[in-house]
């Protein structure tokens, strides 16, 4: 088992991310303006209702959705068969330097870190009065929470043993609450891709590459550090990605259908404007 190395401050990736968002600020949330997005009762209400809609979305899948599901399932099963050999290949190539690097990278998928990133982006949006940053902060937090709940339930239901459990790649203990039997799917990978998918939805190409590169690094680090099998991180990454995209779609649909009411008063006239977005 890998000895855990000492961790340094993780604020630097956050600052780099924030810098990228600023550099590409003109690309953020391009399109029609919508009412400001803020944390409050309405957000919490949609947090719950959207989670239900995400989890029940397979009931409304079309032919294209089922085709994507088949491809993902087939790839996951292929990796599942090769998990042992793939894991051993990664372990043979690891070095002390790679252990140190990935011990930092893996924390980029930790829930506390991602919640901090979402909070930082939202706070930056409040300070700068930038609704684009507020929106990214709120949606990334929503995506992370939605993915986390689904992944946690799946881990308990499946009960796959982690590599350090030394039971092999195909050992399962369903409904076990021990962490060593919570290998499938990878929560870190799901969380990292859930947040990356939201940020990339409202940003330019360079931010997309940066965020997905970090998320992929998080996913690989879980195999490198003996926490997961390759199929675990693949399925976790796919789940996180599609949940992030679904959260963005639901909020975009809500913005399009929102009724906007405005009041206009001046010396010459006063009035109320009512607009519908379709």
N, C-alpha and C positions, 0 to 999 in steps of 0.2 A: 504494500500500500504506500502511496506517495505521502511523504511527510509534508504537512502544510507549511508553506513558507510564510514569512512575515509579510503582511500587507502594508502598502503605503497608502497615501491619500488618494481617493478616487475622484477628486474634484476636477482634475485636469481634463478627463474625457467630457465632462459636462460643459466646461468652458469652451472646449474645442467645438462641441456640438452647437452651443449657443452662437459661437462665432460664425460657423457655417450658415446657420439660419439667418443671421444678420446679413452676411454677404449675399445671400440669395433672397433677401427680403422682398424684392420686386416680383419674385415668382410665387410667393406664398399666396395660397387661396385666391388665385386669379379667378375672376368671374364677377357676378352680380353681388352687390353688397347686401348683407342681411342684418337683422337686429343683433345687438351685441350678445356674446355668449359669456355667461358668468356662472360661477358655482353657487348653487342655491337649491330651493325646494324643487324647482322645475327640472334641474339637472339630475337630482337624486331620483325623482320620479322616472325620468327617462332611462336612468342607469338600470333600474329594475326591469322596466317594461322591455327595453332593448335587449337585455340579457335573455329574457324569455323568447323573444323573437329570433335571436341568434341560435339558441339551442333547438328551437322548433323549425328552423329554416329547412332542414332536410325534407320535411313534409311537403314543401313547395318546390322542390327541385324539378328542373326540366331535364330534357335529354342531355344537354351539354353539361349540366351539373353532374349527372350520373357518370358521364364519360370521364370527367376530371376525377371523380371519386374512384373510378376503376383504375385509372392510371396511378393515382396515389397509393391505393391499396396494393396494386401489383408491385410497385416499387418497394413499398414497405415490407411485403412478404419476401421479396427477393433479398433485401438487406437482412431480414430476420434469419433467413437460412444461412447467410454468410457472416452473421454477427460475430461469432467466435473468431474466425480467421481475420476479419477486419479489425477487431479489437486487438488481437495479438500483434498484427502488423503495426498498428499505431504505437503500442507499448514498446516494441523493439526499436523504434526510431526515436523515442523520446530521450531527451538529455536533461541535465540539471538546468541548463539555460531555458529550455522550453518549458520545464516545470514552473520556473519563476515567472515567465511571461504569461503562461496560461492561468496561473494562480491569480493574476490581476484581471485578465480578460474575463474569466468566469464570473467575477463579481459584477460585471456589467449586465448580467442577466438576473441578478438578485432582485427580489421584489422591493427591498428598501431603496436600492439604488434607482430603479426605474420609477418608483413613486416620487423620489427626489427630483428626477429629471422632469417629470410631469409637473410637479409643484413649481420648480424653477421656471419652466416655460410659461406657466400660467401667471406666476408672480411678475415675471418680466413683462408680460402682456398688460397686466394691470398698471404697472409703473409707467410703461411707455404708452399706455392707452392704445395698444396694438391688438385688435380683436383677433387677428390671425394667430398670434402666439397664444392668446387665451384659448382659442378653439383647439389648437394642437395639444395644449396641456390637458384640457378637459377630455378630449377624445382618446388620447394616449392612456390616461388613467382609466377611463372606461374600458378600453380594449384590454389592458393588463388585468383588471379585475375580472372581466368576463372570461378571459382565457384561463386565469388562475383557478377559478371555481370549477370549470370543466375539467381541467387537467387534474386537479386534486381528487375529484370524484372518480375519474378514470383510473388513477394510480391505485386507489383503494380497491376498486372493482376488479382490476386485472391482477394486481399483486405480483408483478414480475420482480425477480431478485436482481439487485444491482451487481455489477462485476465484482466489487469487493466482497460480496456475500459468498463468493467462491462456491456457488451451486451450479455454475454453468449458465450458458446464454438462454436456455430454454426451460428454466425452472420457475414455476409460478406458485404463489400462495395467496389466492384471492381473499379479499376482505380482511387483510392483515394490516394493522396500523403501525407496524414497524417501518421506519424510514428505509431500511435496507431492502424492503420488498416493494418499494415505490419507484421502480425504475422506468416504467412505461406510462405515459410518454415523458419526455424531459420538460420539466417546468421552466427551467432557465431558458431553454431554446424557444419554447412557446411564448414566454414573456418578452424576450428580446425581439422576436419577429413581430409580435403583436404591436409593440410600440414603434418599431421601425416601419411597419406598414402604414401606420397613421401619419407619421412624420413625412414619409415619402409621398403620401397622397396630396400633401399641401406644400410641396417644396420642389426645387429644381433637381436636375440630374446629378450634380455633384453631391448634394445632400443625400440623395437616394443611394448612391454608391457607398458613401461613407457609412450610413446607417446599416445597410444590409451587410456590409463587410464586417462591421462590429458584431452584428447578430450572428453571422456565420462563424465568426471567431468564437463567440460564446458557445454555440452548438458544438463545435469541434473540441473545445476545451473540456466539455463534459465527458467525452470519450477519453481524451488524453489524461484526465485526472481520475480515471477509474470510477466515475460516477454513473455512466450510462453506456448502453450499447448503441451502435450506429443507427439501428432502426428506431430507437427511442428518440434520438435527436432529430431524425428526419421527420417522423410523425409530429413531434412537438413543434418543429419549425413550420410545417404546413398548417397545422391547426392555428398557430399564432398569426400567421400571415392572413389566412382567410377570415379569421375573426376580426382582425384589424380592418380589413377591407369592408367587411360587412357592417361594422360599427360606423365607418365613414359613410357608407351608402345610406344607412338608416338616418343619420343626422343630416345628410345632404337632402334627402327626400323630405325630411321635416322642415328644413329651411325653405325649400321650394314651395311647400304647401302652407307656409305660415302667413297669416293675415297681418299686415302691417298698418298700424294706425298712427297718424301724425297730426300735430296741432301747429297751425301757422298763424301767428298774430303779428300785426304791425299797425302803423298809423292809418293805413288806407283800408285794410280789410282784415278779417279774421276768419279762420275756417278749419275744417277737419278734413284730412286726406285719408282715404281708405284704399289700400292696394292689396291685390291678391297676386301671389306668385305661383305659376303653374309649371 
